[in-house]
Amino acid sequence: MPRLYEYTGPARLPQCPRKPAPGALLKQGIAAILALALLGPSPMALAQKCLYVSSYHQGYEWNDGIEKGIESVLAGKCELDKFYMDTKRNTSIAFAESMALSAKRHIEASNPDVVIAGDDNASRFLVKPYYRDAALPIVFCGINWTVDEYGYPYQNATGMVEVIPIRPLLNALQAVVNPLIRGVYLSSDVYTEYKDFERYRKVFSEQGVGLDGVFVKTLADWEQSYSDAQTADFIVLGNNAGINDWEKRSAARHAFKNARTFTVTNYDWMMPYAMFAMTKLPEEQGEWAAKVALSILAGEQPADIPIIVNRRWNILVNSKLLEKTDVSLPAHLSHKAVRVGD
């Protein structure tokens, strides 16, 4: 099993549900509970509706991991509906705004008791314009780095912010690569990847390490950029989602043929093309959001639940790709890492 490493920053998980506060939503909930009690022993929770609004599409691995976490917690406790905005494959603002309006119409038609909003664009295009401080409870997850641009917290919203273990990854690079002067960040040409790159660039520059960003839209451009980056001191692979013609076997063959430079990532699905990773767990985001949704359905107010950051990650190593270089991992990294692709 992958080894989990816990973030120890200033964050806490939501507390046990508090005594329900008075309000219209609570009165409706109590009335529904009493009605069900008179009708018979049907499970109370399934009379309540939870809606998961994903910024992206089914089949995107990060998105699927969040959804898996949500499903594992809500199964048998809340009727779960889903809406996909599909803004990873369709990156225009006009498309995102159109899908947000469709999501709003879906919410109005289905009348969920709580909404879980996954990743940045659900908050950017749906929650902020239409549900800021509204009556509908919102739990967000997967927002990269900061919620400032969305104006959180709202009275009706709380959530989990997604952070990448950049400083631990930089520490690993410093332990492996000497001299560590300048590297390349290679990723898809999508909004969230620019946010991630700026965080990387800032943290690395504080340690005197330069980082150049390369953002591509096609597999051919990614493969060419991967080859070109081999002259750098190191490579950071961002997300491939958003490269719509991505083909795993072609990319893996290209990486195995051309890899010479120590290559790292924060995404487990990028490990066929990278040598070392510290990866986030999307299931953590989904599980936490679902638990908070249940707390809200039980009467806790979103404003009383602090916004927190993710707390765990895995350490992975691709031994076959690493063997193509003269890089040796120090013992404190190799002993903790889980081998993949052997």
TAWOGI-V831888 format. One record per residue. N is the residue number from 0. RES is the residue in three letters. NEAR is the number of other ideal C-beta (glycine too) atoms within 12 Angstrom. Layout:
# TAWOGI-V831888
n=N res=RES near=NEAR
n=N res=RES near=NEAR
This chain:
# TAWOGI-V831888
n=0 res=MET near=5
n=1 res=PRO near=23
n=2 res=ARG near=20
n=3 res=LEU near=20
n=4 res=TYR near=24
n=5 res=GLU near=18
n=6 res=TYR near=27
n=7 res=THR near=12
n=8 res=GLY near=15
n=9 res=PRO near=10
n=10 res=ALA near=21
n=11 res=ARG near=16
n=12 res=LEU near=23
n=13 res=PRO near=30
n=14 res=GLN near=17
n=15 res=CYS near=15
n=16 res=PRO near=21
n=17 res=ARG near=17
n=18 res=LYS near=13
n=19 res=PRO near=21
n=20 res=ALA near=20
n=21 res=PRO near=12
n=22 res=GLY near=19
n=23 res=ALA near=11
n=24 res=LEU near=28
n=25 res=LEU near=25
n=26 res=LYS near=15
n=27 res=GLN near=20
n=28 res=GLY near=27
n=29 res=ILE near=19
n=30 res=ALA near=15
n=31 res=ALA near=23
n=32 res=ILE near=23
n=33 res=LEU near=14
n=34 res=ALA near=15
n=35 res=LEU near=19
n=36 res=ALA near=15
n=37 res=LEU near=11
n=38 res=LEU near=13
n=39 res=GLY near=9
n=40 res=PRO near=9
n=41 res=SER near=15
n=42 res=PRO near=17
n=43 res=MET near=25
n=44 res=ALA near=27
n=45 res=LEU near=20
n=46 res=ALA near=23
n=47 res=GLN near=32
n=48 res=LYS near=29
n=49 res=CYS near=42
n=50 res=LEU near=39
n=51 res=TYR near=48
n=52 res=VAL near=49
n=53 res=SER near=43
n=54 res=SER near=47
n=55 res=TYR near=41
n=56 res=HIS near=27
n=57 res=GLN near=22
n=58 res=GLY near=19
n=59 res=TYR near=35
n=60 res=GLU near=28
n=61 res=TRP near=41
n=62 res=ASN near=38
n=63 res=ASP near=26
n=64 res=GLY near=34
n=65 res=ILE near=46
n=66 res=GLU near=38
n=67 res=LYS near=26
n=68 res=GLY near=35
n=69 res=ILE near=43
n=70 res=GLU near=25
n=71 res=SER near=21
n=72 res=VAL near=32
n=73 res=LEU near=36
n=74 res=ALA near=19
n=75 res=GLY near=14
n=76 res=LYS near=27
n=77 res=CYS near=34
n=78 res=GLU near=25
n=79 res=LEU near=34
n=80 res=ASP near=27
n=81 res=LYS near=32
n=82 res=PHE near=34
n=83 res=TYR near=31
n=84 res=MET near=40
n=85 res=ASP near=32
n=86 res=THR near=39
n=87 res=LYS near=39
n=88 res=ARG near=28
n=89 res=ASN near=23
n=90 res=THR near=28
n=91 res=SER near=16
n=92 res=ILE near=15
n=93 res=ALA near=13
n=94 res=PHE near=20
n=95 res=ALA near=31
n=96 res=GLU near=22
n=97 res=SER near=19
n=98 res=MET near=33
n=99 res=ALA near=32
n=100 res=LEU near=20
n=101 res=SER near=23
n=102 res=ALA near=39
n=103 res=LYS near=27
n=104 res=ARG near=16
n=105 res=HIS near=25
n=106 res=ILE near=33
n=107 res=GLU near=17
n=108 res=ALA near=14
n=109 res=SER near=23
n=110 res=ASN near=20
n=111 res=PRO near=34
n=112 res=ASP near=37
n=113 res=VAL near=48
n=114 res=VAL near=49
n=115 res=ILE near=54
n=116 res=ALA near=56
n=117 res=GLY near=50
n=118 res=ASP near=49
n=119 res=ASP near=40
n=120 res=ASN near=44
n=121 res=ALA near=47
n=122 res=SER near=48
n=123 res=ARG near=34
n=124 res=PHE near=33
n=125 res=LEU near=42
n=126 res=VAL near=44
n=127 res=LYS near=28
n=128 res=PRO near=20
n=129 res=TYR near=29
n=130 res=TYR near=36
n=131 res=ARG near=23
n=132 res=ASP near=19
n=133 res=ALA near=22
n=134 res=ALA near=24
n=135 res=LEU near=34
n=136 res=PRO near=45
n=137 res=ILE near=47
n=138 res=VAL near=54
n=139 res=PHE near=51
n=140 res=CYS near=52
n=141 res=GLY near=47
n=142 res=ILE near=41
n=143 res=ASN near=41
n=144 res=TRP near=26
n=145 res=THR near=20
n=146 res=VAL near=32
n=147 res=ASP near=15
n=148 res=GLU near=16
n=149 res=TYR near=31
n=150 res=GLY near=20
n=151 res=TYR near=34
n=152 res=PRO near=27
n=153 res=TYR near=30
n=154 res=GLN near=22
n=155 res=ASN near=30
n=156 res=ALA near=42
n=157 res=THR near=40
n=158 res=GLY near=46
n=159 res=MET near=47
n=160 res=VAL near=36
n=161 res=GLU near=45
n=162 res=VAL near=34
n=163 res=ILE near=37
n=164 res=PRO near=33
n=165 res=ILE near=36
n=166 res=ARG near=23
n=167 res=PRO near=30
n=168 res=LEU near=45
n=169 res=LEU near=32
n=170 res=ASN near=24
n=171 res=ALA near=35
n=172 res=LEU near=40
n=173 res=GLN near=26
n=174 res=ALA near=23
n=175 res=VAL near=31
n=176 res=VAL near=32
n=177 res=ASN near=16
n=178 res=PRO near=15
n=179 res=LEU near=26
n=180 res=ILE near=20
n=181 res=ARG near=24
n=182 res=GLY near=38
n=183 res=VAL near=36
n=184 res=TYR near=40
n=185 res=LEU near=44
n=186 res=SER near=41
n=187 res=SER near=37
n=188 res=ASP near=27
n=189 res=VAL near=34
n=190 res=TYR near=31
n=191 res=THR near=36
n=192 res=GLU near=35
n=193 res=TYR near=25
n=194 res=LYS near=31
n=195 res=ASP near=37
n=196 res=PHE near=36
n=197 res=GLU near=24
n=198 res=ARG near=31
n=199 res=TYR near=42
n=200 res=ARG near=25
n=201 res=LYS near=19
n=202 res=VAL near=28
n=203 res=PHE near=33
n=204 res=SER near=20
n=205 res=GLU near=15
n=206 res=GLN near=21
n=207 res=GLY near=14
n=208 res=VAL near=32
n=209 res=GLY near=22
n=210 res=LEU near=38
n=211 res=ASP near=27
n=212 res=GLY near=28
n=213 res=VAL near=29
n=214 res=PHE near=29
n=215 res=VAL near=33
n=216 res=LYS near=23
n=217 res=THR near=21
n=218 res=LEU near=27
n=219 res=ALA near=18
n=220 res=ASP near=25
n=221 res=TRP near=39
n=222 res=GLU near=30
n=223 res=GLN near=18
n=224 res=SER near=36
n=225 res=TYR near=41
n=226 res=SER near=25
n=227 res=ASP near=20
n=228 res=ALA near=35
n=229 res=GLN near=26
n=230 res=THR near=18
n=231 res=ALA near=31
n=232 res=ASP near=29
n=233 res=PHE near=43
n=234 res=ILE near=43
n=235 res=VAL near=49
n=236 res=LEU near=47
n=237 res=GLY near=44
n=238 res=ASN near=43
n=239 res=ASN near=43
n=240 res=ALA near=34
n=241 res=GLY near=34
n=242 res=ILE near=35
n=243 res=ASN near=23
n=244 res=ASP near=19
n=245 res=TRP near=32
n=246 res=GLU near=18
n=247 res=LYS near=19
n=248 res=ARG near=13
n=249 res=SER near=22
n=250 res=ALA near=35
n=251 res=ALA near=27
n=252 res=ARG near=18
n=253 res=HIS near=26
n=254 res=ALA near=40
n=255 res=PHE near=26
n=256 res=LYS near=17
n=257 res=ASN near=26
n=258 res=ALA near=34
n=259 res=ARG near=26
n=260 res=THR near=36
n=261 res=PHE near=40
n=262 res=THR near=42
n=263 res=VAL near=54
n=264 res=THR near=45
n=265 res=ASN near=42
n=266 res=TYR near=37
n=267 res=ASP near=32
n=268 res=TRP near=32
n=269 res=MET near=41
n=270 res=MET near=39
n=271 res=PRO near=31
n=272 res=TYR near=46
n=273 res=ALA near=43
n=274 res=MET near=44
n=275 res=PHE near=48
n=276 res=ALA near=40
n=277 res=MET near=40
n=278 res=THR near=41
n=279 res=LYS near=45
n=280 res=LEU near=37
n=281 res=PRO near=37
n=282 res=GLU near=33
n=283 res=GLU near=37
n=284 res=GLN near=44
n=285 res=GLY near=43
n=286 res=GLU near=33
n=287 res=TRP near=42
n=288 res=ALA near=55
n=289 res=ALA near=38
n=290 res=LYS near=36
n=291 res=VAL near=44
n=292 res=ALA near=47
n=293 res=LEU near=34
n=294 res=SER near=30
n=295 res=ILE near=41
n=296 res=LEU near=39
n=297 res=ALA near=32
n=298 res=GLY near=29
n=299 res=GLU near=30
n=300 res=GLN near=30
n=301 res=PRO near=39
n=302 res=ALA near=21
n=303 res=ASP near=25
n=304 res=ILE near=39
n=305 res=PRO near=23
n=306 res=ILE near=35
n=307 res=ILE near=32
n=308 res=VAL near=33
n=309 res=ASN near=40
n=310 res=ARG near=26
n=311 res=ARG near=31
n=312 res=TRP near=36
n=313 res=ASN near=32
n=314 res=ILE near=35
n=315 res=LEU near=40
n=316 res=VAL near=39
n=317 res=ASN near=36
n=318 res=SER near=22
n=319 res=LYS near=21
n=320 res=LEU near=39
n=321 res=LEU near=34
n=322 res=GLU near=19
n=323 res=LYS near=20
n=324 res=THR near=27
n=325 res=ASP near=13
n=326 res=VAL near=30
n=327 res=SER near=19
n=328 res=LEU near=28
n=329 res=PRO near=20
n=330 res=ALA near=10
n=331 res=HIS near=14
n=332 res=LEU near=31
n=333 res=SER near=22
n=334 res=HIS near=13
n=335 res=LYS near=23
n=336 res=ALA near=31
n=337 res=VAL near=27
n=338 res=ARG near=25
n=339 res=VAL near=27
n=340 res=GLY near=24
n=341 res=ASP near=14
